[in-house]
Amino acid sequence: MQELGSIYANKGEVEQAIALFNQSLEINERIGNVQGKAATLHCLGLIYVNKGEVDEAIALYNQSLEIEERIGDVQGKAATLNNLAGIYANKGEVEQAIALFNQSLEINERIGDVQGKAITLWCLGDLAEQQGEYTKAISYLQPALKILQRLKSPYAESVSASLDRVMHNS
């Protein structure tokens, strides 16, 4: 169900995707698959963010986060924290966003998720740039770029463009 929901979401058929994710949620609850439930809540949160319903997305992410903490899914927790931080950043709640990004960063460093670390550094760099803190932005973007280049990630090009822009403005 979850994969089918993602397909519908990617096709722009949001209501159908939500219905499928809700079915997946019911099934995961019925069979006691808490990790599946957390993942489904996470996917629903993303859909609601894309719909512009951020309060609903925050509630879904917080439910997912509570489950991830309870079952020890640290990688899922880091991803959820990152998504929540992005919402708060877009809402202009910068301090909350930075706190959540830093929690995600700490988890990624602890578990050795270098790609997750790089993405979070990139997000922190973009946030610092938006605040006009170019030196801080560079301190986040340079290590993010190095990691992504080492991983041969397609994101490296975007981070490089961000870094060039920040260095031009500093």
N, C-alpha and C positions, 0 to 999 in steps of 0.2 A: 504494500500500500504506500509506504513512504517513498519508494522510488517512483511509483506512478504519480504520486502527488508532486514530486519534484519536476517530473516531465511536464505535467499540466502547468505548473508555476512558470517554468521556462518558456512555455508556449504562450503565456499571458492569460491563460484560463484560470484566473485566480480563485474564483468561487468553487470551481471543480476541485482545484488543488486543496483548498481549505477543507472541503467535504471529505476528501480522501485522507488528509492528515488527521482529521477528527476521527475517522473510522480506525485509522492506525492507532491513534491514542486510546480509543476504547478497547481495541484488541490487546495492546500492550498492558493496559490496566487489568484486563480480565485474566491474562496469563501470568501477570506478575513480572513482566519484563521492564524493570525500572530504567535500565540503560536505554532501551528502545523508547520508553516514554520521554526521557530527558532529551533524546535526539529529535523526537517528533516535536516536542515543545520548542526546541531550538529552531527547527525548520519553520514552524508556524510563526515564531517571532520574526524571522526574516521576511516572511510574506507580509506581515502586518507593518513592518518598517517600510517596505516597498509600497504599501497602500497608503502610507502617511499616517497610520494609526499607531503613533508611537507609545501612547499610554498602554494600549493592549499589548504591544510588542514588549515593553518593559516588564509587564506582568508575566508574560509567557517566559521571557528570559530568566526572570527571578525564580519561577517555578523550576525551570530546567537547572538553574544554578543550585538550588536547594537539593535537588536529587543528585546532581554531580558531586556535591560536597559530601552528601550522606554515603554514597557508594564509592567514593574515592576516585572518581573519573577526573583526574587532574588535567588531562589534555582537553577534555570536553569543557571543563571549568575555565581553562585559559581562553578557549575560543568564545565561550559565552561572555566572559568578562570583556573581551575585546569588542564584541558586538555591542554590548551595553555601553561601553566607553564611547563608541562611535555615535550612538544615539545621544548621549549626554553632550558630546562635542557639538553635534549638529543643533542641539537645543541651546547652545551657548553656555552650558554649565561646565566650564573648562576645568575647574578644580576637581569636580566629580569625575570627569573624563580622565584626567591625568592620574587620579588615584586608581581607577579601574585598569587603565593601561599598565600602570606600574605593577599592579597585582598580577596581571596576565604575564608581563615580562618576567617577573620573579619566578612564576611557575614554569614558563618556557625554559628559562635558564636552568632551573633545578632539574627538570626532566630531560634536558638535552634536546629540546625541539628547536633546532636552529632556524628552520623556516618560520615557525611561529614567532620566534624572537625577532627575526628580521622584519616581519610584517608589523609587529607591534612597535618596533623602533621607527619604522617608516611612518606609522600613524602618529607617534609622538613627535616626529620631525615635522610632519604636516601641521600638526596642532601648534607647535612652537612657531612655525613660519606664519601661521594665521595671526598669532599674537605679536608678530614683529620681533620675535626673539631669534634672530638669524644665527647667532653663534650657537645657541642651544640646538636649533634645528640641524645645523651641520653636524653637531656632536651625535645626533641620533641617525641622521641619514648616511653618514660615511660608513659606520659599521654595518648598517642595514644593506648598503650597496655591496660591500665586500662579501658578506654572507651570500647574498643572492647571486652575485657573479660566480662565487665558488660553487654554488648549487646549480649553476646554469639555468636559473629561474627566468621565466619570461617577464617577471616583475622587475628584474634588474634594470631594464630600459626605462621604466616609469620612475623608479627611484633615482636613477641617474639624471633624468630630466628635472625632477624635484630639486636635487642637489645643485644642478647647474643654475636653476632659477634662484635658489636661496643665495648661492655664492655671488650671483650677479647683483642681488639686492643688498648684500651685506657690505 
